[in-house]
Amino acid sequence: MSATIENLQVRRRRFLSPTYQTFYEEPVHFVRGEGVWLYDPDGNAYLDAYNNVVSVGHCHPHVVAALAKQAAILNTHTRYLHDLVVDYAERLLATVPSPIGRAIFTCTGSEANDVALRVAEYATGGTGVVVTRWAYHGGTMATTALSPSAGSPLGPHHRTVPAPDTFHDNGKAVADFPGNVSAAMQDMLDHGVKPSALLIDSAFSSDGIYIPDATAMRAAAQAAHRFGALVIADEVQPGLGRLGSGLWGFRHYGIEADIVTLGKPMGDGHPLGGLLLKPELVEGFGSIEGYFNTYGGNPVAAAVGLAVLDVVESEGLIDNSRDTGAYLRQGLAGFRGRHGIADVRGAGLYCGVEFAGDDMAATKAMTKKIVNGMRRHRVLISACGESDTVLKIRPPLSFTKAHADQLIDSLGQVLRETC
Ligand SMILES: Cc1ncc(COP(=O)(O)O)c(C=O)c1O
């Protein structure tokens, strides 16, 4: 380990809260990013196959220029009139079905989900929320209580259902998903809790990356509606073209969402989040003070968000997500049945590669070794799932087939070295 990295780690430990964790046994120090590449201080290039936040690529020149231009002109907030925030809302709302017709801007996905939960409580008069068993929906008090994967206890009015796991038990959990949602809502009622929302990340990212059959997803949403609950589509992971079929995960399945929450990929690394929702839900919401977010929807944020949408369109990134994602999965599928790899799944540029074994602890340790081995080969990926045995591959949407080849080649070498 270099002296610089050691020194940085010592200073981090001294000045930052221990809640900050680094990736990898040998942490990486980056000083520059461009497209799908990250560079360390010695100029070594790392292939970024992990960071969805930089959706259109690290430091995309169009996004950087839009940010710099607007930052040099004006940055205020939504208490003053400005055209860019309205332009951005209008452009986003044109991408969702017409019953959804209003936007609220925040800085993070957690805030977006937090406000969505408040709106759902306000609109339904209920407090009960259903999430999947290993979901992650954010770091505020309300969203942590709905993020079992974060390790906090679930709130008393919350219920979990198994994610629609497409792999184990021949996908039984997919068929069971709508019934499980109904049962959870009924259980709330039986305990005197009125249902308020079904909150789902339609890529089931923390649960292990599942892209289930659309029929089951639609039926689950309908079940929530039958109980008077709203459907909140958390697009922080599947949104902005990640699944390679339009901009949004909920539209991939044709789910009727009442509230769509946005985050990570919207700002290509800059703090942008928000909600798109049905107008009637927010009539009278926050009637005393409204909802104000100091930075959410400011002119610079709006300029960045618009620039990101420009790039997605002008570079054909949704099609690229679909085509390169399919190519990548086809290459990864070549490992299936070897080195303990039992399943390769996903949609667009969101891939999960699951390891299986009789001894879960050993399988988890092996998955960790593969992730660290890839890092040594200068390819960045991670792991997810309830047992941390699923490789999580989720590069910027500008990833090409040549990048996919490099990833597959490195993974082959690491698998041979490790297993
Ligand atoms: C599905 C999902 N929802 C919400 C969040 C929270 O977003 P943020 O970290 O921007 O608050 C995350 C973050 O990882 C997420 O994955």
The ligand as an SDF file (V2000), in Angstrom:
LIG
                    3D

 16 16  0  0  0  0  0  0  0  0999 V2000
  -33.2110    1.9820   -4.2460 C   0  0  0  0  0  0  0  0  0  0  0  0
  -32.6300    3.1510   -3.5020 C   0  0  0  0  0  0  0  0  0  0  0  0
  -33.4570    4.0720   -2.9960 N   0  0  0  0  0  0  0  0  0  0  0  0
  -32.9940    5.1430   -2.3190 C   0  0  0  0  0  0  0  0  0  0  0  0
  -31.6380    5.3210   -2.1050 C   0  0  0  0  0  0  0  0  0  0  0  0
  -31.1410    6.5000   -1.3270 C   0  0  0  0  0  0  0  0  0  0  0  0
  -30.5630    7.4530   -2.1870 O   0  0  0  0  0  0  0  0  0  0  0  0
  -29.5340    8.5260   -1.6150 P   0  0  0  0  0  0  0  0  0  0  0  0
  -28.2940    7.8120   -1.2170 O   0  0  0  0  0  0  0  0  0  0  0  0
  -29.3490    9.4780   -2.7660 O   0  0  0  0  0  0  0  0  0  0  0  0
  -30.1790    9.1960   -0.4730 O   0  0  0  0  0  0  0  0  0  0  0  0
  -30.7360    4.3850   -2.6210 C   0  0  0  0  0  0  0  0  0  0  0  0
  -29.2880    4.5290   -2.4080 C   0  0  0  0  0  0  0  0  0  0  0  0
  -28.4830    3.6590   -2.5680 O   0  0  0  0  0  0  0  0  0  0  0  0
  -31.2420    3.2700   -3.3330 C   0  0  0  0  0  0  0  0  0  0  0  0
  -30.4320    2.3380   -3.8270 O   0  0  0  0  0  0  0  0  0  0  0  0
  1  2  1  0
  2  3  1  0
  2 15  2  0
  3  4  2  0
  4  5  1  0
  5  6  1  0
  5 12  2  0
  6  7  1  0
  7  8  1  0
  8  9  2  0
  8 10  1  0
  8 11  1  0
 12 13  1  0
 12 15  1  0
 13 14  2  0
 15 16  1  0
M  END
$$$$
